[in-house]
Amino acid sequence: MEITLKGDKEFDDVPSIKTKALRINLNENIYGTFAEIGAGQETVRQFFRAGGASGTIAKAMSAYDKDFSDAIYGIEDDKRYVTEARLRKMLNHEVDLIEERLPRDKHPNKLFFSYANTVATIDFAKKYKGHGWIGIKYQIDPEQEYNEIVLHIRFKENDARLQQETLGILGTNLIYGAFYKYNEPRKLLRYLYDHLHKDQLEIDTINFSGPVFEDVDNRLMSLQLVKNGMTDAVMFAPDGNNVLPAAVLYKKNILALRGSFRPVTRVNMDMFKKSYDMFIKENKVEANRTQVLFEITLSNLRAEGEIDEQDFMDRAELLCSLGQTVLISNFKEYYKLVEYFSQYTKNRMGLCMGVNNLVDIFDEKYYRHLSGGILEAFGKLFFKDLRVYLYPMENEDGSLTTSENLKVHPRMKELYKFFKYNGKVVDITDYDPQNLNVFSRMVLKMITESEDGWEDMLPQGVAKLIKEKNLFGCETEEIYKDK
């Protein structure tokens, strides 16, 4: 039994924050609690101010004291408070209390919810701008299971009071969107920035779950965050759920492989495995503290024009099936990627790439927008604790191009030598020669034109998955054995 939550003409235009809060308050069925830690009770304040809050707010609380917070929600294994685990405990605990204290037989039409946030605003020295986890657990139908929307934000403003106000607006947008835009999750995502600017905060992780979101793929929602300019990079784990980059990369050694992965081929996996074997042998690298990332850039996704979301999902499906963590970024230049990693770690990083990618790095045209040109970019790239692992290229005459005979622009020769002979560029020598003539674009063409033989160019299990799920336009119903 779904309670009326339809849109109407009165609210078709972008409503004010007060109007959003008032509409929630005036809905006699929406009822729940607010639990906010770390930045004041900024979201619930919007609902109190709007009027009619007694019909919506069962309880508002802030367990600021750590001992009180631990007594209510338990102690986290890592003893931290601004975490996703803490937020989920808050949401679950408050929903359980609502169900316990308000018998369903007395409130058959009530749509219960719990909104929570756990936030750290900017510190006194203004060294760390702050971040937080925000979420809502709620019902659209009193007879259905609960839905959840959980997101992570990073503040960009330099004043704690401004950050608090931003949080209050964002929380109101989230609650309003959860109830009135749940059937349009892409719009819900965009509406989170109603009355906010992207200079105020960044949303770098979001996950939807529950019955009304059962058809939502969180990887696609990740893509929307980057596509809409809400963040520069998002990450999802092999299970398809979005993960917080800071949590995954914090103080880790990072090895990244950029590519189109359209589809992922044997050469991609050989590049990864061989560079990984070399990387973990480095004296500053610990295998159990190393994170491997397969990165796809937004410019790569737009290579054919507008982003084809099905094409993106096909790539994601294959990489996840291989157990890989995927990074979607807006970093066209490698130095931006390394700068991004440097926010989270000072440990050694590695980039695995082919010859053409390295030649592009030494092309001045990519750095004309920088006041310091290519030297500024290289200062941000190679003066970090970084290694480039170079996979060779086979030429038409059968010879190989490696770091030793790679040709860059004459003006870049000495610069290239400087980094090459200072150990920043290392050749992958233990490669599989059979992979040197494997190219994703060639495999894709063979798949779309139903040519034979492409299966042998892919990692084990990938061809079968492409055929079973008709990925990349593969038209076959026959299930083949792995090759």
Order of alpha helices (4+ residues) and beta strands (2+ residues): alpha-beta-alpha-beta-alpha-alpha-beta-beta-beta-alpha-alpha-beta-alpha-beta-beta-alpha-beta-alpha-beta-alpha-alpha-beta-alpha-beta-alpha-alpha-beta-beta-beta-alpha-beta-alpha-alpha
